[in-house]
């Protein structure tokens, strides 16, 4: 997550000045700062479970200060998932509305999600569940639903390609599942290689092979 990826809520009042006359961040700005720091910590290859104590230490605040902005660590992860969902499905909508060729639409959707992961390695650890192993199970359920929704977007585009090809609808649905599994696999490899194996590696050639029946 980059500094310009999240917007702070400037409508909230500023916190009291800290010692020395230095103003503390506004509540919305502090929330963004916490999420940005959590994402940055997740980007460290081999990072283990991130504790609120470690997060507070990185921010140079107390753990109590974190809980003034988030009720729990799970809520912090939900903030990252919100960012993932809003970013990805905003782009899904743009692609599906602008691309009239179903085959190109599917290729662009897959490419977009893998490029998003490559740009946001910390988010990838959330997407594939590595960062959620010891967290509340509802977080993993949300990421499962995220990929179900992405799969549905692929199915819709592939179904539109059916009349122009010999692919039965059932096979189009199966292909959507294969593509979703391909995306998840690429993201998992990226995370578990310490972010060395790019998810977009030889992507164009791979898509030609997978989409050749269309």
DRENPA-3360 file (N, C-alpha, C; in nm, 2 decimals, always signed):
BEGIN
1 = XXXXXXXX = +0.09/-0.12/+0.00/+0.00/+0.00/+0.00/+0.09/+0.12/+0.00 ~ +0.07/+0.21/-0.09/+0.15/+0.33/-0.10/+0.08/+0.45/-0.04 ~ +0.16/+0.55/-0.01/+0.10/+0.67/+0.07/-0.02/+0.73/+0.00 ~ -0.03/+0.72/-0.13/-0.14/+0.79/-0.20/-0.25/+0.69/-0.23 ~ -0.24/+0.57/-0.18/-0.34/+0.47/-0.21/-0.47/+0.48/-0.12 ~ -0.45/+0.53/+0.00/-0.56/+0.55/+0.09/-0.57/+0.70/+0.12 ~ -0.70/+0.74/+0.13/-0.73/+0.88/+0.17/-0.77/+0.89/+0.31 ~ -0.72/+0.99/+0.38/-0.76/+1.01/+0.52/-0.89/+1.08/+0.53;
9 = XXXXXXXX = -0.96/+1.07/+0.64/-1.09/+1.14/+0.66/-1.06/+1.28/+0.72 ~ -1.06/+1.38/+0.64/-1.03/+1.51/+0.69/-1.14/+1.58/+0.76 ~ -1.26/+1.51/+0.77/-1.37/+1.58/+0.82/-1.38/+1.57/+0.97 ~ -1.29/+1.49/+1.03/-1.28/+1.47/+1.17/-1.19/+1.57/+1.24 ~ -1.22/+1.61/+1.36/-1.14/+1.71/+1.43/-1.00/+1.66/+1.46 ~ -0.91/+1.75/+1.46/-0.77/+1.71/+1.49/-0.76/+1.68/+1.64 ~ -0.66/+1.59/+1.67/-0.64/+1.55/+1.80/-0.56/+1.66/+1.87 ~ -0.56/+1.66/+2.01/-0.49/+1.77/+2.08/-0.34/+1.77/+2.04;
17 = XXXXXXXX = -0.28/+1.88/+2.06/-0.14/+1.89/+2.03/-0.05/+1.80/+2.12 ~ +0.05/+1.74/+2.07/+0.14/+1.66/+2.15/+0.24/+1.76/+2.22 ~ +0.32/+1.71/+2.31/+0.42/+1.79/+2.38/+0.51/+1.86/+2.28 ~ +0.55/+1.98/+2.31/+0.64/+2.05/+2.22/+0.57/+2.13/+2.11 ~ +0.43/+2.13/+2.12/+0.35/+2.20/+2.02/+0.33/+2.13/+1.89 ~ +0.38/+2.01/+1.87/+0.36/+1.93/+1.75/+0.22/+1.87/+1.74 ~ +0.15/+1.90/+1.64/+0.01/+1.85/+1.62/+0.01/+1.70/+1.59 ~ -0.07/+1.63/+1.66/-0.09/+1.49/+1.63/-0.17/+1.48/+1.50;
25 = XXXXXXXX = -0.16/+1.36/+1.43/-0.24/+1.34/+1.31/-0.39/+1.35/+1.35 ~ -0.47/+1.39/+1.25/-0.62/+1.38/+1.27/-0.66/+1.23/+1.28 ~ -0.78/+1.21/+1.34/-0.82/+1.06/+1.36/-0.81/+0.98/+1.23 ~ -0.87/+1.04/+1.12/-0.87/+0.97/+0.99/-0.73/+0.95/+0.94 ~ -0.64/+1.05/+0.96/-0.50/+1.03/+0.92/-0.43/+0.93/+0.99 ~ -0.45/+0.92/+1.12/-0.39/+0.81/+1.20/-0.43/+0.68/+1.16 ~ -0.56/+0.66/+1.13/-0.61/+0.53/+1.09/-0.54/+0.49/+0.96 ~ -0.52/+0.58/+0.87/-0.45/+0.55/+0.74/-0.31/+0.51/+0.77;
33 = XXXXXXXX = -0.25/+0.59/+0.86/-0.11/+0.56/+0.90/-0.09/+0.42/+0.96 ~ -0.18/+0.38/+1.04/-0.18/+0.25/+1.10/-0.19/+0.14/+0.99 ~ -0.28/+0.16/+0.90/-0.30/+0.06/+0.79/-0.18/+0.05/+0.70 ~ -0.12/+0.17/+0.67/-0.01/+0.17/+0.58/+0.11/+0.10/+0.65 ~ +0.13/+0.12/+0.78/+0.24/+0.06/+0.85/+0.22/-0.09/+0.86 ~ +0.09/-0.13/+0.89/+0.06/-0.28/+0.89/+0.10/-0.34/+0.75 ~ +0.05/-0.27/+0.64/+0.08/-0.33/+0.51/+0.23/-0.33/+0.48 ~ +0.31/-0.23/+0.53/+0.45/-0.23/+0.51/+0.52/-0.34/+0.59;
41 = XXXXXXXX = +0.47/-0.37/+0.71/+0.53/-0.48/+0.78/+0.50/-0.61/+0.72 ~ +0.38/-0.63/+0.65/+0.35/-0.75/+0.58/+0.44/-0.77/+0.46 ~ +0.49/-0.66/+0.41/+0.58/-0.67/+0.29/+0.72/-0.73/+0.32 ~ +0.75/-0.75/+0.45/+0.88/-0.80/+0.48/+0.88/-0.95/+0.46 ~ +0.97/-1.00/+0.37/+0.98/-1.14/+0.34/+1.00/-1.22/+0.47 ~ +0.93/-1.33/+0.48/+0.94/-1.41/+0.60/+0.88/-1.36/+0.73 ~ +0.81/-1.25/+0.72/+0.75/-1.19/+0.84/+0.66/-1.29/+0.91 ~ +0.67/-1.30/+1.04/+0.58/-1.38/+1.12/+0.46/-1.31/+1.16;
49 = XXXXXXXX = +0.38/-1.36/+1.24/+0.26/-1.30/+1.29/+0.29/-1.16/+1.34 ~ +0.22/-1.06/+1.30/+0.24/-0.92/+1.34/+0.15/-0.90/+1.46 ~ +0.22/-0.86/+1.57/+0.14/-0.83/+1.70/+0.11/-0.68/+1.70 ~ +0.01/-0.64/+1.78/-0.02/-0.50/+1.80/+0.10/-0.43/+1.87 ~ +0.17/-0.51/+1.96/+0.29/-0.45/+2.02/+0.40/-0.41/+1.92 ~ +0.42/-0.49/+1.82/+0.52/-0.46/+1.72/+0.47/-0.35/+1.63 ~ +0.34/-0.35/+1.60/+0.29/-0.24/+1.52/+0.30/-0.11/+1.59 ~ +0.26/-0.11/+1.72/+0.27/+0.02/+1.80/+0.41/+0.07/+1.81;
57 = XXXXXXXX = +0.51/-0.03/+1.82/+0.65/+0.01/+1.83/+0.70/+0.07/+1.70 ~ +0.65/+0.02/+1.59/+0.69/+0.08/+1.46/+0.64/+0.22/+1.44 ~ +0.52/+0.24/+1.50/+0.45/+0.37/+1.49/+0.50/+0.47/+1.60 ~ +0.57/+0.41/+1.69/+0.62/+0.49/+1.81/+0.50/+0.55/+1.89 ~ +0.40/+0.46/+1.91/+0.28/+0.50/+1.99/+0.26/+0.38/+2.09 ~ +0.17/+0.40/+2.18/+0.13/+0.29/+2.27/+0.02/+0.20/+2.20 ~ +0.01/+0.08/+2.25/-0.10/-0.01/+2.20/-0.23/+0.05/+2.22 ~ -0.25/+0.12/+2.34/-0.38/+0.19/+2.37/-0.41/+0.29/+2.26;
65 = XXXXXXXX = -0.31/+0.35/+2.20/-0.33/+0.45/+2.10/-0.39/+0.38/+1.97 ~ -0.35/+0.26/+1.95/-0.40/+0.19/+1.83/-0.55/+0.16/+1.85 ~ -0.58/+0.12/+1.97/-0.72/+0.08/+2.00/-0.82/+0.20/+2.01 ~ -0.76/+0.32/+2.01/-0.85/+0.44/+1.99/-0.90/+0.45/+1.85 ~ -0.84/+0.39/+1.76/-0.88/+0.40/+1.62/-0.94/+0.27/+1.56 ~ -0.90/+0.16/+1.62/-0.95/+0.03/+1.58/-0.99/-0.05/+1.70 ~ -1.10/-0.12/+1.70/-1.15/-0.19/+1.82/-1.06/-0.32/+1.84 ~ -1.00/-0.37/+1.74/-0.92/-0.49/+1.75/-0.82/-0.50/+1.63;
73 = XXXXXXXX = -0.73/-0.59/+1.64/-0.64/-0.61/+1.52/-0.72/-0.67/+1.40 ~ -0.82/-0.75/+1.43/-0.91/-0.80/+1.32/-0.97/-0.68/+1.24 ~ -1.01/-0.58/+1.31/-1.06/-0.46/+1.24/-0.96/-0.39/+1.16 ~ -0.83/-0.40/+1.20/-0.72/-0.34/+1.12/-0.71/-0.42/+0.99 ~ -0.72/-0.55/+1.00/-0.71/-0.64/+0.88/-0.83/-0.61/+0.79 ~ -0.95/-0.59/+0.85/-1.06/-0.56/+0.77/-1.05/-0.43/+0.69 ~ -0.97/-0.33/+0.75/-0.94/-0.21/+0.68/-0.86/-0.24/+0.55 ~ -0.76/-0.33/+0.56/-0.68/-0.37/+0.45/-0.77/-0.45/+0.34;
81 = XXXXXXXX = -0.86/-0.53/+0.39/-0.95/-0.61/+0.30/-1.04/-0.51/+0.23 ~ -1.09/-0.41/+0.30/-1.17/-0.31/+0.24/-1.10/-0.24/+0.12 ~ -0.97/-0.21/+0.14/-0.89/-0.14/+0.04/-0.88/-0.24/-0.08 ~ -0.85/-0.36/-0.05/-0.83/-0.46/-0.16/-0.96/-0.47/-0.24 ~ -1.07/-0.49/-0.17/-1.20/-0.50/-0.24/-1.24/-0.38/-0.33 ~ -1.23/-0.26/-0.27/-1.26/-0.14/-0.34/-1.17/-0.12/-0.46 ~ -1.04/-0.14/-0.44/-0.95/-0.12/-0.55/-0.97/-0.22/-0.66 ~ -0.98/-0.35/-0.63/-0.99/-0.45/-0.74/-1.13/-0.44/-0.81;
89 = XXXXXXXX = -1.24/-0.44/-0.73/-1.37/-0.44/-0.80/-1.40/-0.31/-0.86 ~ -1.34/-0.20/-0.82/-1.35/-0.08/-0.90/-1.29/-0.10/-1.04 ~ -1.18/-0.16/-1.05/-1.11/-0.19/-1.17/-1.19/-0.30/-1.25 ~ -1.24/-0.40/-1.19/-1.32/-0.50/-1.25/-1.44/-0.43/-1.33 ~ -1.50/-0.34/-1.26/-1.62/-0.27/-1.32/-1.57/-0.19/-1.44 ~ -1.46/-0.12/-1.43/-1.41/-0.04/-1.55/-1.38/-0.13/-1.67 ~ -1.31/-0.24/-1.64/-1.27/-0.33/-1.75/-1.39/-0.40/-1.82 ~ -1.49/-0.44/-1.74/-1.60/-0.51/-1.80/-1.69/-0.41/-1.87;
97 = XXXXXXXX = -1.69/-0.29/-1.83/-1.77/-0.19/-1.90/-1.71/-0.14/-2.03 ~ -1.57/-0.14/-2.03/-1.50/-0.08/-2.15/-1.46/-0.18/-2.25 ~ -1.44/-0.31/-2.21/-1.39/-0.41/-2.30/-1.50/-0.49/-2.36 ~ -1.53/-0.48/-2.49/-1.64/-0.55/-2.55/-1.60/-0.69/-2.60 ~ -1.47/-0.72/-2.61/-1.43/-0.85/-2.65/-1.42/-0.94/-2.53 ~ -1.50/-1.05/-2.52/-1.50/-1.13/-2.39/-1.36/-1.19/-2.36 ~ -1.29/-1.24/-2.47/-1.16/-1.30/-2.44/-1.06/-1.20/-2.39 ~ -1.06/-1.08/-2.45/-0.97/-0.97/-2.40/-1.01/-0.93/-2.26;
105 = XXXXXXXX = -1.14/-0.93/-2.23/-1.19/-0.89/-2.10/-1.14/-0.98/-1.99 ~ -1.15/-1.11/-2.02/-1.10/-1.21/-1.92/-0.95/-1.20/-1.90 ~ -0.88/-1.18/-2.01/-0.73/-1.16/-2.00/-0.69/-1.04/-1.92 ~ -0.77/-0.93/-1.94/-0.74/-0.81/-1.87/-0.78/-0.82/-1.72 ~ -0.88/-0.89/-1.69/-0.92/-0.91/-1.55/-0.81/-0.99/-1.47 ~ -0.77/-1.10/-1.53/-0.66/-1.18/-1.47/-0.53/-1.10/-1.46 ~ -0.50/-1.03/-1.56/-0.37/-0.94/-1.56/-0.38/-0.84/-1.45 ~ -0.50/-0.77/-1.44/-0.52/-0.66/-1.35/-0.50/-0.71/-1.20;
113 = XXXXXXXX = -0.56/-0.83/-1.17/-0.55/-0.88/-1.03/-0.40/-0.92/-1.00 ~ -0.34/-0.98/-1.09/-0.20/-1.02/-1.07/-0.11/-0.89/-1.06 ~ -0.13/-0.79/-1.14/-0.06/-0.67/-1.13/-0.08/-0.60/-1.00 ~ -0.21/-0.60/-0.95/-0.24/-0.54/-0.82/-0.16/-0.61/-0.71 ~ -0.15/-0.74/-0.72/-0.07/-0.81/-0.62/+0.08/-0.78/-0.63 ~ +0.13/-0.77/-0.75/+0.27/-0.74/-0.76/+0.30/-0.60/-0.71 ~ +0.21/-0.50/-0.72/+0.23/-0.37/-0.67/+0.21/-0.36/-0.52 ~ +0.13/-0.45/-0.47/+0.10/-0.45/-0.32/+0.13/-0.58/-0.25;
121 = XXXXXXXX = +0.26/-0.61/-0.24/+0.30/-0.74/-0.18/+0.24/-0.77/-0.05 ~ +0.24/-0.67/+0.04/+0.18/-0.69/+0.17/+0.04/-0.73/+0.16 ~ -0.04/-0.68/+0.07/-0.18/-0.72/+0.05/-0.19/-0.86/+0.01 ~ -0.09/-0.91/-0.07/-0.10/-1.05/-0.12/-0.10/-1.15/+0.00 ~ -0.02/-1.12/+0.10/-0.02/-1.21/+0.22/-0.16/-1.21/+0.29 ~ -0.24/-1.10/+0.27/-0.37/-1.11/+0.32/-0.46/-1.18/+0.23 ~ -0.45/-1.16/+0.10/-0.53/-1.22/-0.01/-0.52/-1.37/+0.00 ~ -0.40/-1.42/+0.01/-0.38/-1.57/+0.01/-0.40/-1.63/+0.15;
129 = XXXXXXXX = -0.42/-1.55/+0.25/-0.45/-1.60/+0.38/-0.33/-1.62/+0.47 ~ -0.21/-1.60/+0.42/-0.09/-1.63/+0.50/-0.09/-1.54/+0.63 ~ -0.13/-1.41/+0.61/-0.13/-1.32/+0.72/-0.25/-1.34/+0.82 ~ -0.35/-1.43/+0.78/-0.47/-1.44/+0.85/-0.48/-1.57/+0.93 ~ -0.37/-1.65/+0.93/-0.37/-1.78/+0.99/-0.42/-1.78/+1.13 ~ -0.37/-1.69/+1.21/-0.40/-1.68/+1.35/-0.50/-1.58/+1.39 ~ -0.56/-1.52/+1.29/-0.66/-1.41/+1.31/-0.80/-1.47/+1.31 ~ -0.90/-1.38/+1.32/-1.04/-1.43/+1.33/-1.08/-1.49/+1.20;
137 = XXXXXXXX = -1.16/-1.60/+1.20/-1.19/-1.67/+1.08/-1.28/-1.59/+0.99 ~ -1.34/-1.49/+1.03/-1.43/-1.41/+0.94/-1.34/-1.34/+0.84 ~ -1.22/-1.31/+0.87/-1.13/-1.25/+0.78/-1.10/-1.34/+0.66 ~ -1.07/-1.47/+0.68/-1.05/-1.56/+0.58/-1.17/-1.58/+0.50 ~ -1.29/-1.58/+0.56/-1.41/-1.60/+0.49/-1.44/-1.48/+0.39 ~ -1.40/-1.36/+0.43/-1.41/-1.25/+0.35/-1.32/-1.26/+0.22 ~ -1.20/-1.31/+0.24/-1.11/-1.33/+0.13/-1.16/-1.44/+0.04 ~ -1.22/-1.54/+0.10/-1.28/-1.65/+0.01/-1.39/-1.59/-0.07;
145 = XXXXXXXX = -1.48/-1.51/-0.01/-1.58/-1.44/-0.09/-1.53/-1.35/-0.19 ~ -1.42/-1.29/-0.17/-1.35/-1.20/-0.26/-1.32/-1.28/-0.39 ~ -1.26/-1.39/-0.38/-1.22/-1.47/-0.49/-1.34/-1.53/-0.56 ~ -1.45/-1.56/-0.48/-1.57/-1.61/-0.54/-1.63/-1.50/-0.63 ~ -1.63/-1.38/-0.58/-1.68/-1.27/-0.66/-1.60/-1.24/-0.79 ~ -1.47/-1.26/-0.78/-1.38/-1.25/-0.89/-1.41/-1.36/-0.99 ~ -1.43/-1.48/-0.94/-1.47/-1.59/-1.03/-1.60/-1.57/-1.10 ~ -1.69/-1.50/-1.03/-1.82/-1.47/-1.09/-1.81/-1.37/-1.21;
153 = XXXXXXXX = -1.71/-1.28/-1.19/-1.69/-1.18/-1.30/-1.63/-1.25/-1.42 ~ -1.54/-1.34/-1.40/-1.48/-1.42/-1.51/-1.59/-1.50/-1.58 ~ -1.68/-1.57/-1.50/-1.78/-1.65/-1.56/-1.87/-1.57/-1.64 ~ -1.91/-1.45/-1.60/-1.99/-1.36/-1.68/-1.93/-1.33/-1.81 ~ -1.80/-1.29/-1.81/-1.74/-1.26/-1.94/-1.72/-1.38/-2.03 ~ -1.69/-1.50/-1.97/-1.68/-1.62/-2.05/-1.81/-1.67/-2.11 ~ -1.92/-1.64/-2.03/-2.05/-1.68/-2.09/-2.09/-1.59/-2.21 ~ -2.04/-1.47/-2.21/-2.07/-1.38/-2.32/-1.99/-1.43/-2.44;
161 = XXXXXXXX = -1.88/-1.51/-2.42/-1.80/-1.56/-2.53/-1.86/-1.69/-2.59 ~ -1.95/-1.75/-2.51/-2.00/-1.88/-2.56/-2.07/-1.88/-2.70 ~ -2.15/-1.78/-2.73/-2.22/-1.78/-2.86/-2.12/-1.77/-2.97 ~ -2.01/-1.71/-2.95/-1.91/-1.70/-3.06/-1.81/-1.81/-3.06 ~ -1.83/-1.91/-2.98/-1.73/-2.02/-2.98/-1.81/-2.15/-2.96 ~ -1.73/-2.26/-2.95/-1.79/-2.39/-2.94/-1.79/-2.44/-2.79 ~ -1.76/-2.35/-2.70/-1.75/-2.39/-2.56/-1.89/-2.39/-2.49 ~ -1.93/-2.51/-2.44/-2.05/-2.51/-2.36/-2.05/-2.42/-2.24;
169 = XXXXXXXX = -2.16/-2.38/-2.19/-2.17/-2.29/-2.08/-2.10/-2.36/-1.96 ~ -2.12/-2.49/-1.94/-2.06/-2.56/-1.82/-1.91/-2.55/-1.83 ~ -1.85/-2.56/-1.95/-1.71/-2.55/-1.97/-1.66/-2.41/-1.94 ~ -1.74/-2.31/-1.98/-1.70/-2.18/-1.95/-1.69/-2.15/-1.80 ~ -1.79/-2.21/-1.73/-1.78/-2.19/-1.58/-1.66/-2.26/-1.52 ~ -1.63/-2.38/-1.58/-1.51/-2.45/-1.54/-1.38/-2.38/-1.56 ~ -1.38/-2.31/-1.68/-1.26/-2.23/-1.72/-1.24/-2.12/-1.62 ~ -1.35/-2.06/-1.58/-1.34/-1.95/-1.48/-1.28/-1.99/-1.36;
177 = XXXXXXXX = -1.32/-2.11/-1.31/-1.26/-2.17/-1.19/-1.11/-2.20/-1.21 ~ -1.07/-2.25/-1.32/-0.93/-2.27/-1.35/-0.85/-2.14/-1.35 ~ -0.91/-2.04/-1.41/-0.84/-1.91/-1.41/-0.83/-1.85/-1.27 ~ -0.93/-1.86/-1.19/-0.92/-1.82/-1.05/-0.82/-1.89/-0.97 ~ -0.81/-2.02/-0.99/-0.71/-2.10/-0.92/-0.57/-2.07/-0.97 ~ -0.56/-2.03/-1.10/-0.43/-1.99/-1.15/-0.39/-1.86/-1.08 ~ -0.48/-1.77/-1.07/-0.45/-1.64/-1.00/-0.40/-1.66/-0.86 ~ -0.48/-1.74/-0.79/-0.45/-1.77/-0.65/-0.31/-1.83/-0.64;
185 = XXXXXXXX = -0.29/-1.93/-0.72/-0.16/-2.00/-0.72/-0.04/-1.91/-0.75 ~ -0.06/-1.82/-0.85/+0.05/-1.72/-0.87/+0.07/-1.63/-0.76 ~ -0.03/-1.58/-0.69/-0.02/-1.50/-0.57/+0.05/-1.57/-0.46 ~ +0.01/-1.70/-0.44/+0.07/-1.78/-0.33/+0.22/-1.79/-0.36 ~ +0.25/-1.82/-0.48/+0.40/-1.84/-0.51/+0.47/-1.71/-0.49 ~ +0.41/-1.60/-0.52/+0.48/-1.47/-0.50/+0.51/-1.45/-0.35 ~ +0.41/-1.47/-0.27/+0.42/-1.45/-0.13/+0.52/-1.55/-0.07 ~ +0.52/-1.67/-0.11/+0.60/-1.78/-0.04/+0.74/-1.79/-0.10;
193 = XXXXXXXX = +0.76/-1.71/-0.21/+0.90/-1.70/-0.26/+0.97/-1.58/-0.20 ~ +0.91/-1.52/-0.10/+0.97/-1.39/-0.04/+0.95/-1.28/-0.14 ~ +0.85/-1.28/-0.22/+0.82/-1.18/-0.32/+0.92/-1.17/-0.44 ~ +0.99/-1.29/-0.46/+1.09/-1.29/-0.57/+1.03/-1.34/-0.70 ~ +0.93/-1.43/-0.70/+0.87/-1.48/-0.82/+0.75/-1.39/-0.85 ~ +0.77/-1.30/-0.95/+0.66/-1.21/-0.99/+0.54/-1.29/-1.03 ~ +0.42/-1.25/-0.99/+0.29/-1.32/-1.03/+0.27/-1.30/-1.18 ~ +0.32/-1.19/-1.24/+0.30/-1.17/-1.39/+0.41/-1.23/-1.47;
201 = XXXXXXXX = +0.49/-1.32/-1.42/+0.60/-1.39/-1.49/+0.54/-1.47/-1.60 ~ +0.58/-1.44/-1.73/+0.54/-1.52/-1.85/+0.38/-1.52/-1.85 ~ +0.32/-1.42/-1.81/+0.17/-1.42/-1.80/+0.11/-1.42/-1.94 ~ +0.16/-1.35/-2.03/+0.10/-1.34/-2.16/+0.09/-1.48/-2.23 ~ +0.21/-1.55/-2.22/+0.21/-1.68/-2.28/+0.12/-1.78/-2.21 ~ +0.11/-1.77/-2.08/+0.02/-1.86/-2.00/-0.12/-1.83/-2.04 ~ -0.16/-1.71/-2.05/-0.30/-1.68/-2.09/-0.34/-1.73/-2.23 ~ -0.24/-1.72/-2.32/-0.26/-1.78/-2.45/-0.30/-1.92/-2.45;
209 = XXXXXX = -0.23/-2.00/-2.36/-0.25/-2.14/-2.35/-0.39/-2.17/-2.28 ~ -0.42/-2.10/-2.18/-0.54/-2.12/-2.10/-0.66/-2.08/-2.18 ~ -0.65/-1.97/-2.25/-0.77/-1.91/-2.32/-0.78/-1.96/-2.47 ~ -0.69/-2.05/-2.51/-0.69/-2.10/-2.65/-0.83/-2.16/-2.69 ~ -0.91/-2.22/-2.60/-1.03/-2.28/-2.65/-1.14/-2.17/-2.69 ~ -1.12/-2.05/-2.64/-1.22/-1.95/-2.67/-1.21/-1.90/-2.81;
% end
